[in-house]
Amino acid sequence: MNYKLITKKNEYNLDKDILVMGILNLTPDSFSDGGNYQSVDEAINRAKEMVKEGAHIIDIGAESTNPNSKFVDEKEELERLLPVITRLVKEIEVPISIDTYKASVAKACIEAGADIINDITGFKGDKEMARVVAENNVPCILMHMRGTPQNIHIETKYDDIIKEVSNELQECIDIALKAGVKKENIILDPGIGFNKDLNENIELIYKLSELKKLGYPILMAASRKRFVGEILDAPVNERLEGNLAVSVISAREGAHIIRVHEVKETVKALKIVNYIKKLNRNKGEIHG
């Protein structure tokens, strides 16, 4: 399909290798690592560590989607984000993605040097977001969700999960294109764990190739999610093996970018996947 991710700092061929996006939470109440990186130095050090471990992109968020988390206004979100971004753009060579659904936050972060906007509402939350992304000509990640960021953990009923997620992602794409976002700047995220139950999440993963029919690169963000814990009967800090399994299966089903907390282990696992895919491209399907 000749998919590429082009930012101010780098150009990646998404058909060649699966990228790893490292998660950096600047929140005190994130469900898995809240409070770990609240100081600027702690955040900078963790970002550098992930780059050293092989992360191709650093995704920074300053508002938690934990069911018990509180709304963070633009001022507080930027107070958490900007000191980290302004330093990181000078100290790392990989693109910086900002996990926000607020247009004013996205604009300020882009001006500070951020490269990608990762919007969990798929441009349906803040009506100005698509315009901000289009005017600044940056890549964006459009995630599928229903409702608002405050009720994303309420499971909703799907009659056909693949068809409905595809249709609703197409609505996000239409918003982006209408605002002037370039087609090559759009990446899709099926929204694993957002308004979906265990079986619906699993179906999205093993039918991920169906979402590729929309014609855009796919990002998978399932790291440490509740459904992994349900299957393993494991708390959030004991889900590494499950996370790796989901990452490998997602890559096999066609994901182009894998968003994770455990960068080093995921990079190693995907190195095997990338090697096998390369061998398949060169020699045809391997059997046996």
C-alpha positions in Angstrom: 0.0 0.0 0.0 3.1 2.3 0.3 2.2 3.7 3.7 4.6 6.2 5.2 4.8 8.3 8.3 6.4 11.6 7.5 7.2 14.0 10.3 9.5 17.0 10.7 12.2 14.7 12.1 11.8 11.4 10.4 10.3 9.4 7.6 9.2 5.8 8.2 8.2 3.2 5.6 5.2 1.6 7.4 5.2 -1.3 4.9 8.7 -2.3 5.8 8.8 -2.4 9.6 6.3 -2.3 12.4 7.0 0.8 14.6 6.9 0.9 18.4 5.3 3.9 20.1 6.4 4.3 23.7 3.9 5.7 26.2 4.9 8.5 28.5 2.2 9.5 31.0 2.6 12.8 32.9 -0.4 12.1 35.0 -0.8 11.4 38.7 -3.7 9.0 38.1 -3.0 6.9 35.0 -4.3 3.4 35.4 -1.0 1.7 35.1 1.9 4.1 35.8 0.2 7.2 37.3 2.7 9.4 39.2 5.8 7.7 37.9 7.0 10.6 35.8 5.5 13.8 37.3 8.8 15.8 37.4 10.3 17.1 34.1 13.6 15.3 34.7 11.8 11.9 35.4 9.8 12.3 32.2 12.8 13.3 30.1 14.8 10.4 31.5 12.1 7.9 30.7 11.6 9.2 27.2 15.4 8.9 26.6 15.3 5.4 28.0 12.5 4.3 25.7 14.4 5.8 22.7 17.5 3.8 23.7 15.3 0.7 24.0 14.2 1.2 20.4 11.0 3.3 20.5 10.4 5.0 17.1 7.8 7.5 18.6 7.2 8.9 22.1 3.5 9.4 22.9 3.0 11.9 25.7 -0.3 12.3 27.6 -1.2 14.6 30.5 -4.8 13.6 31.1 -5.8 10.1 32.3 -8.6 8.0 30.9 -8.8 6.1 34.2 -12.5 5.6 35.2 -11.8 7.5 38.5 -9.7 10.2 37.0 -10.6 13.9 37.0 -11.1 16.2 34.0 -8.0 18.2 33.3 -8.5 21.7 31.8 -6.3 23.1 29.0 -4.2 25.2 31.4 -3.2 22.3 33.6 -2.7 20.0 30.7 -0.3 22.4 29.1 1.5 23.1 32.4 2.3 19.3 32.4 3.1 19.0 28.7 5.1 22.1 27.6 8.1 21.9 29.9 8.7 18.3 28.8 8.1 18.9 25.1 10.3 22.0 24.9 13.2 20.0 26.3 12.6 16.7 24.5 12.5 18.2 21.0 16.1 19.3 21.6 17.2 16.0 23.3 15.7 13.1 21.3 15.7 12.4 17.6 12.4 10.6 17.3 9.0 12.2 16.7 6.9 13.3 19.7 3.2 12.5 19.7 0.7 14.3 21.9 -2.3 12.4 23.3 -4.9 15.0 23.6 -8.5 15.7 22.4 -8.3 19.5 22.9 -7.5 21.7 19.9 -5.9 24.5 22.0 -3.6 22.0 23.6 -2.7 20.4 20.3 -1.9 23.8 18.7 0.4 24.9 21.6 2.2 21.5 21.6 2.7 21.6 17.8 4.1 25.1 18.2 6.5 23.8 20.9 7.8 21.1 18.5 5.4 18.1 18.8 5.1 16.1 15.6 1.9 14.1 15.8 -1.5 14.5 17.4 -3.2 11.4 18.9 -6.9 12.2 19.4 -8.9 9.5 21.3 -12.2 11.2 20.1 -11.2 10.9 16.4 -11.8 14.6 15.9 -15.4 14.2 17.2 -14.6 15.8 20.6 -13.3 19.3 19.8 -14.6 20.6 16.5 -11.5 22.8 16.0 -9.1 19.9 16.2 -9.3 18.8 12.6 -8.6 22.4 11.5 -5.6 22.7 13.8 -4.1 19.5 12.4 -4.8 20.5 8.8 -3.3 24.0 9.2 -0.2 22.6 10.7 0.2 19.7 8.3 1.0 17.1 11.0 0.1 13.4 11.1 -2.8 12.5 13.3 -4.1 9.3 15.0 -7.9 9.0 14.9 -9.2 6.6 17.5 -12.6 4.9 17.7 -14.7 5.5 20.7 -18.3 6.2 21.6 -19.6 8.9 23.9 -17.2 11.2 25.6 -13.8 10.8 27.3 -15.7 10.8 30.6 -17.7 7.6 29.8 -15.4 5.6 27.6 -15.4 2.7 30.1 -19.1 2.1 29.8 -19.5 -0.9 27.5 -21.9 -0.4 24.6 -23.7 -2.9 22.4 -22.4 -3.8 19.0 -24.4 -5.9 16.5 -21.4 -6.2 14.2 -18.2 -4.8 15.9 -16.1 -4.7 12.7 -18.7 -3.1 10.5 -19.7 -0.5 13.2 -16.1 0.4 14.1 -15.3 0.7 10.4 -18.3 3.0 9.7 -17.6 5.2 12.7 -13.9 5.5 11.9 -14.9 6.5 8.4 -16.9 9.3 10.0 -13.7 10.5 11.7 -11.8 10.3 8.4 -14.5 12.3 6.7 -14.2 15.1 9.3 -10.4 15.1 8.8 -10.5 15.3 5.0 -13.3 17.9 5.0 -11.1 20.1 7.2 -8.1 19.7 4.8 -6.1 17.0 6.6 -4.0 15.2 4.0 -4.9 11.5 3.5 -1.3 10.5 4.0 -1.3 12.2 7.5 -4.1 9.9 8.8 -3.6 6.9 11.0 -6.4 4.9 12.5 -6.8 3.3 16.0 -9.6 0.8 16.6 -9.9 2.0 20.2 -9.2 -1.3 22.1 -10.7 -1.1 25.6 -12.9 1.9 24.9 -16.6 1.1 25.2 -15.9 -2.5 24.3 -16.1 -5.8 26.2 -13.5 -8.5 26.3 -14.9 -10.5 23.3 -15.3 -7.3 21.2 -11.7 -6.3 21.8 -10.5 -9.8 20.8 -12.6 -9.8 17.6 -11.1 -6.4 16.7 -7.6 -7.8 17.1 -8.0 -11.0 15.1 -10.0 -9.2 12.4 -7.7 -6.2 12.3 -7.1 -6.8 8.6 -10.7 -5.9 7.9 -10.1 -2.4 9.2 -7.2 -2.0 6.8 -9.8 -2.0 4.0 -10.5 1.7 5.0 -7.1 2.4 3.3 -5.1 3.8 6.2 -2.3 2.6 8.5 -3.4 1.1 11.7 -2.1 1.7 15.3 -2.8 -0.8 18.0 -2.9 0.4 21.6 -3.8 -2.5 23.9 -0.9 -2.3 26.3 -1.9 -3.3 29.9 -5.6 -2.9 29.1 -8.3 -4.5 31.3 -9.1 -7.3 28.8 -5.5 -8.6 29.0 -5.9 -8.7 32.8 -9.2 -10.5 32.6 -7.7 -13.2 30.4 -4.6 -13.7 32.5 -6.3 -13.0 35.8 -3.4 -10.6 36.5 -3.1 -7.1 37.9 -1.9 -4.3 35.7 1.8 -4.7 36.5 1.8 -8.4 35.7 0.5 -8.3 32.1 3.8 -8.2 30.1 3.3 -11.6 28.5 -0.2 -10.8 27.5 0.8 -7.5 26.1 3.5 -9.1 24.0 1.1 -11.7 22.7 -1.4 -9.0 21.7 1.4 -7.0 20.0 2.6 -9.9 18.0 -0.9 -11.0 16.9 -1.8 -7.4 16.0 1.4 -7.1 14.0 0.6 -10.4 12.2 -2.9 -9.1 11.4 -1.6 -6.0 9.9 -1.0 -3.3 12.5 1.7 -0.8 11.5 2.4 0.9 14.9 2.2 -0.7 18.3 1.7 1.6 21.3 3.1 0.1 24.5 4.5 0.7 28.0 7.1 -2.0 27.8 9.2 -0.8 24.9 12.3 -3.0 25.2 10.5 -6.3 25.3 8.1 -5.3 22.5 10.9 -4.2 20.3 12.5 -7.6 20.7 9.3 -9.4 20.0 8.5 -7.4 16.9 12.1 -7.8 15.6 11.2 -11.5 15.1 7.9 -10.5 13.4 9.7 -8.0 11.1 12.3 -10.6 10.2 9.7 -13.2 9.3 7.7 -10.7 7.3 10.8 -9.7 5.4 11.6 -13.3 4.7 8.1 -13.9 3.4 8.3 -10.9 1.1 11.6 -12.1 -0.3 10.8 -15.8 -0.6 7.0 -16.1 -0.5 4.9 -17.8 2.2 6.8 -20.1 4.6 5.0 -23.4 5.4 5.8 -26.0 8.0 
